[in-house]
Structure formats: C-alpha cells, structure tokens
Amino acid sequence: MSSRSGGRDARQKLRNDRSVTFLPTLDRGIPYMDLLCQEDLLRLHDQSMQILEEIGIEFRDDEAIEYWREAGADITGQRVRIDRNLLLELVAKAPEAFTVHARNPAKTVSLGGRKTIFTPAYGSPNVLDLEGKRRNATIADFVNFAKLAYQSPAMHMTGGVLCEPMDIAVPKRHLHMNYSLIRYSDKPFMGAVTSRERAEDTISMTKIVFGEEFLQNNTVIISLANCNSPLVWDATMLDAVKVYAANNQAMILAPFVLGGASTPASTIGAVAQLNAEALAGVAFAQLVRPGAPCIYGQWLATVSMKSGAPMAGTPEICHMNMLVGQLARHYKLPWRCSGSNTSSKLVDAQAGYEAARNMYGALIAGANFVLSSTGYLEAALTQSYSKFMLDAEQMVMFYKLGRGLVLSELDETM
C-alpha cells in the first residue's frame, strides 16, 4: 500500500511541479529559399530606388520633413524624394543583428543574420472564447494571452497588443497593457505606438523596470510602425519612431500591404513598392539616431479580385516573403513578417492549412522576427484561445524544422 501511495504521490508532485522548457532564439540550420538570381535582385532593387527618387514618399509630419531637409533630400510639401546614395548610406547605419534584453536574462533573445524569434498575434479587437463566442476583447483576455505567451515554449516575446481590451478607455489602455506584459511575463515585449505620449509612457514604465542607463545602452523593447501603403508615413507612426529610436529601442518599419488593393496586383510590383516604403522608414529612424536598431518588414495579405476581402496563405504571399527575405539580406537588415495567418473566422480546416502554409513560407524565406505566430483569425480581427494553443504547439515543430539536423548524432552512431 505504501509503495503504491508513494508512486501516486510522486506522480502528483511531478505534475504540480512541472516546469516549462523555454526554447532559446532559433539559430537557423536550414538553407534560405531565394527566388531571384543576383541580376534580377538588383533589377528589383533598382525599381524601388526609382520609386523613391522619382515618385517619392509622403512624410505627413513637419518635424520629419525637417529631418529630411537637413539630410539633403528633395522636399515638395510633404513629398520627400530620396536619392539612392543618401538612402543606402542611412540604411547601412542600422545594425545587421541585435540583442533584446528581457527582465529575466535567461529570456533575452537575439535576431538578425540566421537568428529568428517568434511572437504572438497583434492587434485583434475581438476574441473567440472557449465557448465558441466571438466578442469584444477585455483586459482579462489580454492578461490570459500574456500568461499563455509566457508559458509557451516557442514564444520568444510576450508580444504587444495581444488583443485590444475594449473595456479600458483608449487614453489609458496602453498603460494597462504595458503593465500586464511586464507583470505576467519576464520575456521581452512590444511597446505602444498609437501616439507620441503613449510611446513616451512605455519608455517611462520600462525605465522603472530596467533603469534609465541600461535602457539607453541596451534594447529591451521592439515596437511596430506601419506605413500606410501606398507611399505614406503618417504623423502618428513617425512620432513613435522618433520616441523609440531616440531611446535606442528597436522599431519594425512595416508597410501594411493589401496586395492588389494598396499595391499593384503584380507580386513583383507589390514588393518593389513595399521595399521602397520600408527602406524609407529605416532611413528615417537613422536620421533620428544613427545606429538605432531597426527591423525591415511588412504585413502581407492578398486581396480577392472578386470580393475585395483579404486572403491569407496564398502562393503570392509566400513568393513575396521569399523576395522580401532576399532583399533584407541584400541590405543586411533583420526582417519581419507574419506567420500563422488565416482569413477563416473559425478554428477549422481552412484556418489550419492557411496558417501552416503561411508559416512555412515565412520559415523558408528566413524571417528573423515572426509576428502573429499564435492565435490569429479572421485577417487579424480575432484572437482565438483554441488557435493560440494549437499554433503554440505547431511553433515548437516549426522551431525544430528551422533548427535543421544535429550532425553530432553521427558521432554517437559510430
């Protein structure tokens, strides 16, 4: 009796004391999938340079215009035309790789080069709960997703806007989200970008955690600024870039691309445009603070030519990710894309195959920062509890796929 009791007690203790084994930054062990030869890559690059030199890009912010004027760009109102030599000189100041420090040093991550990190979905105003009900997200949901991201072995960051807590007033919402990300996880997190003041609040809260001197000398936050395709950087996003770059914190400069709607319908034409937009954002961050860490990137969806609805998991998205990855390596920049995306409203077969196809394309393309790895439904309108858990399990498998073979195993078989 005592032996059986001891065994049962031991198993119960093991269940209660079970710890999560967190996966470190993925050090890529598989080849990249490059679609273009060097000659064709340079042709694509040249098309982007022509867009910036001849058409230009709007910076709808007077302070940003002055930055560009002092740098020597051609200014007409809010339209900035950037000589390719000036642009590439600025882009070259951004680091090829950098480290993002966590509150717990064991959760510190690196990205760039062959290193990749995974992060949950971002920005959904709705959740699909465990009863199958789609409803507005709350701060309780946000806290739940922060805890889930913390406990997920392959999530390297807790994330940012895991969902929009609609029960918190907008002027104070970012404070509750930042607090939850800091309190319920010791992984790195993402900062608020919806106004200059909210970005400054994020910096102030982060100084409480890390100290001002550490913050100025190390990167602890990655934040997301979206370009309004086609060819517009607005004042809200530029204010966030100014705050974070000035404080040595990383920015993702990412065009929000609806292929065929906000870009040409052509895959190669869409990439030429988003490349121009992203590079202009990276260059601007370097005007604010030379050497500020930047992530070149994009949010991609294609648009149905029949209905106008965003679509995920299409071949064109995989092609675009491969092209963007090849361009990012050409410019020696870390790059971001989105992972387990789907336009499905439910956790069904469509959600599964679209998310898997999208994530596989991101992995073989060599993305360094994969946003929306877990929970994403309905083209970013909904964060799902069930899909979060399914995706989190899948990301462990994608991690193993990306790690490649362990050749030392050959020695053990001899």
N, C-alpha and C positions, 0 to 999 in steps of 0.2 A: 504493500500500500504506500509506504513512504517513498519507495523508488518511483512509482507512477506519479505520485503527488509532486515529487521533486521535478520530474520531467515536465509535467504540465506547468508548474510554476516557472521553470526555466524558459519554456516556450513563450509564456505570457510576458515574462520580463523582457525577452528578446523583442517581442512585438512592441512593447511600450517604449523600449529604449532605442528603437530603430532610428538610425541616422541616415541622412541623405548624402550620397556621394556626389559632390558637385564636379562637373566636368570643366577643366580649365579651358582657356582660349583654344579654339581649334587651330592646330598647326597643319595646314593643308598638305596632304600626301598624295593627291591625285593631280593629273595634268589639267590645264585650262583648255576650254574649247574656244578656239579663236576661229572666227568665220572668214576673216579677211587676210589676204597677203599684205605685206608691208606697203606696197604701192597703193593698193586700194584703201588701206587705212589712212594714208596720207591724203588721198583724194577726199575722203570723208572729213578729215580734219580741216582741209582747205575750204570745204563748203561752209563749215562752222565759222571759220575766220572771216569769210566773205560776208556772212550774215552780220557779224559784229562790226565789221569795217564799213559796210555799205548801207545796210538797213539800220543797224544799231539796236539798242535795247533801252527801254524806259526805266529810269530810276525815279520813282514818284516821291521824292524826298529831297528837300532843299539842302540839307546837310550832306547827304550822299552826293549830290551834284557838285558841291564844293570840293569834296574829296577827289572826285574825278577831274574837276577843273585844275586843281593843283597838281594832279598827276600828269596832266598834258593831254587828256582825252578831248575829242571834238564834241562840244556841247551845243545842242539846239533845243532850247526849252528844257524839257525833261528827257529828251532823247540823247543817249550817250553812244557815240561811235568810238570804238576802241581799236587802235592799231594792234595788229597781232604781236608785234615785238613787245609792246608795253604789256599786253595781256599775259603773254607767256613768261615774261620777266617776273610779274607779280605771282602768277600761279606757282612758279618754281620756288617761291619763298615758303609755301606750305609744306609741312613735314610729310615725308613719304609714309611714315608709321609713327604711332604714338601710344602712350600708356594712359589708361583711365583708371585712376585710383579709387578704390572702394573704402567705405568706412571700416570694413574688415579687410586687412591687407591680403588675406587668403583669397578674396574675391576680386582682386584687382585684375584687369584684363588689358590686352594689347590688341591693336588692329592695324591693318596695313600690310603690304607685302603678301605673305602667304598665311596671314593670321585672320581668323574670322570669328565673329561673335553673333549670337542670336538674341533677339529681343521680342517681347510680345506685341500684339496688335495695338494700334494707336488711334484714338480719336472717336470711337463709336459713341453716339448719343443714346443708344439702346442696348439692352441685354436680352439674350434668350435664356431664361432661367431653367431650372431643373424640372419644372412642371410644364415646360414647353411654351411658356407665355413670353411673348415679346413685349417689353415695356420700357419706359424711360429708366436709364441707369440712375443709381443713387450712390451716395458716399459709402454706404455699406457694401455695395457691389464693388466699388473701387478698392476698398480695403481687402475684400475677398480675393480680388485678382492680384493685388500686391502680394498677399500671402502665398497665393498659388505660384506666382512668378519666383518668389523667394525659394519655394520648395522644389521647383522644377530643376532637375539636374543640368539640363542643356540650355537653360536661360541664363545668359551671362550678365544681363542687366534686368533690373526690375521693370524698366520701361518708363513711360511718361504719362500721357493721357490714356491710361488703360481703358477707361470709359469716361464719358462726361457725366459727373454727378449732378443731375438736373435739379436735385433738391437743395443745392447750395447756390446762393446768388453769385452771378458771374464775377463781380468785383472781388469776392473773397474765395472763389472756387479754387484758384491756384494755390492758395495757402494751405487749404485742407489736403489737396492732392500732394503737394510737396511734403507736408508733414507725414502723410501716410506712407509715402515712398521711403522716407528716412526712418520712420518708427518701425515699420513692419518688415524691413529688409535691410541687410547690410551690403547689398550689391550696389554697383553704380546705378544712377538713374538719370532721367532726362528732365530738362527744365522748361518752365513756362515761356511762351513766345508770343502771346496774344496782345502784348503792349510793352512799351519800354519799362513802365513801372513794375509790371509783373515779372519781367526778366530781372530787374534790379532786386525785387523781393526774393527771388530764387537765389541770387548771389548772396544776399544778406543771410538767408537761412543756412546756406552752405558754409558760410564763414563761421557760423556758430558751431557747426559740426567739425570742420577741418582746421579752422584758424585762417586769418587773412593772409599771413605769409605763405602758408602751404598752398593756398588757393592760387596765389599769384605766380607760383613757381611750378605748379602741377595741374594737370587736367583731371577734374573729378565729375564733370557734367558733359553730356552730349545733348544738344538741343537741335530742333528741326525748323528750318526756314524753307517754305515753299515759294518758288517762283510762280507767278500767275501766267501760265502759258496762254497765248503766245507773247513772249518777249516783254514781260513787265515784272519788275521787282517793286512791291508796294512799300509804303512807309512803315506799316506795322512790322513786316518781316525784317526790313532794314534796321529798324530800331533794336530788334532782338539781336541781330548780327552785331551791331555796334556795342551793345552791352556785354555780350558773352565774349566776343573776340578781344575786346579791351581788357577783359579779365582772364585771358589765356584759357578760355573754355571752348570746347570743340563745337563747331556748327556743321550740321548737314545742310548743304546747299542743294535743294532738290526741286526741279521743275515738277509740277503736278500735271502729268501728261494724260490726256484722253486721246489716244491715237485715232486720227481721222476726224476729230472734233476740234481740239485745241492745237493740233499739229496737222501737217499733210497726212493723207491717207497712206502714203508710201512709208514702209518701215524705215528705209534708209533716210528718207527726208525727215521723218519724225526725230530720228536720232541726231541728224545734223542740227536741228533746231534745239533740242534739249541739251545737246553738248554746248552750244553757244550760251544758253541760259545758265547752266550750272557753272561753267568756267567764269562767266561774268560775276556770279555770286562769290566764288572762291577768290577771285581777284579783288573784289571789294573788301572782303574780310582782311586781306593782306594790306590794304590801304589803312584800315583801322589799326591793325597791329601786325607788322611783319613777323612771320613765323607762327601766327595763330593757327592751331590745329583745325583742319577742315576735312570734311568728308564730301566728296563729289558724288552726286546721286540723283535719283529720280523716283517718283511714284508712277507706276505704269498701269494703265488699263487700255484696252482697245474698245472701240465703240461699235455697236451693231449698226450697220448701214440701213437696216430695216426699221429698227425701233428707236435708235439713239441711246439704248441702255448700255452702261459699262459692262464689259465682259472680262473675265479672268481666265487664266490657264490656256490662252490661245497660243498657237505656234508663233505668232508675231511677237508676243511678249517675250517668249524665250529667245527669239532672234535678237530683239532689242537689248535684252540683258547681256547677251554674249557680245554684242557690239559695244555697249557701254563699258563692259569689263575690259575689253581690249583697248578702248580709248583711255580708260583710267590708268591702266598700266603704262600706256604711252606717255601720259603726263606725270607719272609717278605719284598718283594720289590714291589714298584709300577711297573705296566707293561703297555706296549703299544701294540696296534695292529692297523690295518687299518679297516676302516668302510665301506663306501658306494662304494665299488669297483665293477667294471664291465670290462669285455673284449669287450663289444659292442663298435662299432665305432660311434653309433648314440644314441640319446635320444629316445629309443624305449622300447618295452615291455621287451626285454632281459636286457637292462640297468636297468629297474625298478626292475625286480624280482631278478636279481643278487645282486644289491646294497642293496635291502631290506633284502635278506637272509643273506648277509654278515654282515650287520649292526646288525641284530637281534642276530646272533651268537656272535658278539663282546659284545653286551649288556648283554646277559645271562651268558657269560663267565666271566664278571666282570672287563673288561678292565678299567684302570684308565686314560689312555691317548689315545684317539681315533683319529688317523691321517686319512687324506683323507675322512673326513665326507661329503664333498661337492665338486661337480664339476668333479669328477673322471670319465674318459672314456678311452677306448682302452688300458687297462692294464697300466695306468699312462702315456701314450704318449700324451694324450689330456686333456685339461681343458675346460669344456663346460660352457658357460654362462647360458644356459637354465637349464642344470642339476644342476648347482650350486644353482639356485633359488628353484628348486623342492626339492633338497636334504635339503636345509636350512629349508624349511617348514617341511619336514619329521623329521628333527632332533629335532624340538620342540615337535613333537609327541613322538619320542623315549625318549626324556627327561622326559615327563610325564609318560611314561611307566616305565622307570627306577626309578622314584621317588616313585612309589608304591601308596598305598592307604593313604588317610588322615583320620586317625581314629577319629580325633576330631570332624568330621562331625556327628559321632554317638551321641555326646553330644547335638548337635544342633537339632537332631530329637526327643529327649526325651521331 
